[in-house]
Amino acid sequence: MEKTKSFNSAIITYFVITMAFVLLRMLSSFGVLTFMGEYGDYFFTIIVQIVLLLGGPLLLYPALKKQKPFSSINEFGSKKISWSVVGLSFLLGIVVYFLNSFVADAFYGIIEFLGYEHASGAAISSYSFGTLLLNLFFTAFLPALCEETTHRGMLLRSFSPLGTWKAIMLSSILFGLLHLNIEQFFYATIIGLFL
């Protein structure tokens, strides 16, 4: 009964997160955040990462299970990290980087062959060390904390009644799909499998 309640609460929470994320992406594409100038992207990231991907699992998920807010932290397997785990994670990160480079190039070649045209990105410009640190916080640290809480914490743990491999595959595919970008789907899914 408890596993079914966890599974159902995770599905509902993830559905709400996904729908809110899609709505925010649509609003952003219509230029709703342009009034904020260069800070619009940071504001968007705060809403998506902290409010949706961290707040959903820590507030909505326990509410659906009729538990206190933040009670899910222990359920998601949060624990103190040892230095050996940090070292292993660093080495795994290097392996996954090279594997993902290969997968991204191969998949991009396939979708380009099928007629997909890559949207041109913004020009790379130089910026200060403070901006570099800010960008690292918003593109590395914050997503690592928030996306992992949702996908490897809430989803992977809640999908465990399906079996280990099914839970890993499903949470990884959802991780890839949530990026809402065909170019990122395959390598995000592979990163999800490793994580």
C-alpha positions in Angstrom: 0.0 0.0 0.0 2.8 2.4 0.9 4.7 1.7 -2.3 1.5 2.3 -4.4 0.9 5.6 -2.5 4.5 6.6 -3.2 4.3 5.6 -6.9 1.0 7.5 -7.4 2.2 10.6 -5.6 5.4 10.6 -7.7 3.4 10.3 -10.9 1.0 13.1 -10.0 3.9 15.3 -8.7 5.9 14.7 -11.9 2.9 15.4 -14.1 2.3 18.8 -12.3 6.0 19.6 -12.6 6.1 18.7 -16.3 2.9 20.7 -17.2 4.2 23.8 -15.3 7.6 23.5 -17.0 6.0 23.2 -20.5 3.8 26.3 -19.7 6.8 28.3 -18.5 8.8 27.3 -21.6 5.8 28.4 -23.8 5.5 31.7 -22.0 9.3 32.2 -22.3 9.2 31.5 -26.0 6.5 34.2 -26.3 8.8 36.7 -24.7 7.1 37.1 -21.4 10.4 37.3 -19.5 12.1 39.7 -22.0 11.3 42.7 -19.8 13.9 41.4 -17.3 16.7 41.7 -19.8 19.7 39.5 -19.2 18.3 38.4 -15.8 15.2 36.7 -17.4 17.1 33.5 -18.0 18.3 33.4 -14.3 14.7 34.1 -13.1 13.4 31.3 -15.4 16.0 28.9 -14.0 15.2 29.7 -10.4 11.5 29.1 -11.0 12.1 25.8 -12.9 14.9 24.4 -10.7 14.0 25.6 -7.2 10.2 26.0 -7.4 9.3 23.1 -9.7 12.1 20.5 -9.5 13.0 21.0 -5.9 9.8 22.3 -4.4 7.6 19.6 -6.2 9.3 16.6 -4.6 9.8 18.3 -1.2 6.4 20.0 -0.8 3.8 18.5 -3.3 4.9 14.9 -3.1 4.7 14.6 0.7 1.4 16.6 0.7 -0.1 14.0 -1.7 1.1 11.3 0.7 -0.5 13.3 3.6 2.9 13.8 5.2 4.8 16.9 6.5 6.7 19.1 4.0 10.3 18.0 3.5 9.6 14.6 5.0 10.5 13.0 1.7 14.2 13.9 2.0 14.9 10.7 3.9 12.7 8.7 1.6 14.7 9.9 -1.4 17.9 8.4 0.0 19.7 11.6 1.0 22.8 10.9 3.0 26.2 12.3 3.8 28.6 12.0 0.9 32.1 10.5 1.5 35.2 11.6 -0.3 35.5 8.2 -2.0 32.1 8.8 -3.6 33.2 12.3 -4.7 36.3 10.8 -6.4 34.3 8.0 -8.0 31.8 10.6 -9.3 34.6 12.7 -10.7 36.0 9.7 -12.6 32.5 8.6 -13.8 31.9 12.2 -14.9 34.9 12.0 -17.2 33.8 8.7 -18.7 30.2 9.9 -19.2 31.5 13.1 -20.8 33.4 11.2 -23.5 30.6 8.7 -24.0 28.0 11.5 -24.3 30.2 13.4 -26.8 30.1 10.3 -29.0 26.4 9.7 -28.5 25.5 13.4 -29.1 27.5 13.5 -32.3 26.1 10.2 -33.5 22.5 11.1 -32.7 22.9 14.6 -34.1 24.2 13.0 -37.4 21.1 10.8 -37.5 18.5 13.5 -36.9 20.4 15.9 -39.3 20.3 13.1 -42.0 16.5 12.9 -41.4 16.1 16.6 -42.1 16.5 18.3 -38.7 18.1 21.7 -38.8 20.0 22.9 -35.7 18.8 26.3 -34.4 21.7 28.7 -34.3 22.7 29.6 -30.8 23.7 32.9 -29.3 27.2 34.1 -30.1 29.8 33.4 -27.5 31.1 36.5 -25.8 33.6 37.2 -23.1 32.4 37.9 -19.6 33.8 38.4 -16.1 34.9 35.8 -13.6 31.8 36.7 -11.5 29.5 36.0 -14.4 31.3 32.6 -15.0 30.7 31.7 -11.4 27.0 32.8 -11.6 26.6 30.7 -14.8 28.2 27.7 -13.2 25.8 28.0 -10.3 22.8 28.2 -12.6 23.9 25.6 -15.1 25.8 23.1 -13.0 25.2 23.2 -9.2 21.5 24.2 -9.2 20.4 21.6 -11.8 22.5 18.9 -10.1 20.7 19.4 -6.8 17.2 20.0 -8.1 17.0 17.7 -11.1 18.6 14.8 -9.1 16.1 15.4 -6.3 13.2 14.9 -8.8 14.6 12.1 -11.0 17.0 10.0 -8.9 15.3 10.9 -5.6 11.6 10.9 -6.1 11.1 9.0 -9.4 13.8 6.3 -9.1 12.8 5.5 -5.5 9.0 5.6 -6.2 9.4 3.5 -9.3 11.4 0.8 -7.4 8.3 -1.6 -7.2 8.6 -1.9 -11.0 12.0 -3.5 -10.6 15.5 -1.9 -10.5 16.2 -1.8 -14.3 12.7 -0.6 -15.2 12.9 2.1 -12.5 16.3 3.2 -13.8 15.2 3.2 -17.5 11.9 5.0 -16.8 13.4 7.7 -14.6 16.3 8.2 -17.2 13.9 8.5 -20.1 11.8 11.0 -18.3 15.0 12.9 -17.4 15.8 13.1 -21.1 12.3 14.0 -22.2 12.1 16.8 -19.6 14.8 18.7 -21.4 12.3 19.3 -24.2 15.1 19.3 -26.8 15.6 16.6 -29.3 19.3 17.3 -29.4 19.6 16.8 -25.7 17.2 13.9 -25.3 19.6 11.0 -26.0 22.6 12.2 -24.1 20.5 13.4 -21.1 18.9 10.0 -21.0 22.3 8.3 -21.0 23.5 10.6 -18.2 20.4 9.6 -16.3 21.2 6.0 -16.7 24.7 6.5 -15.3 23.5 8.7 -12.4 
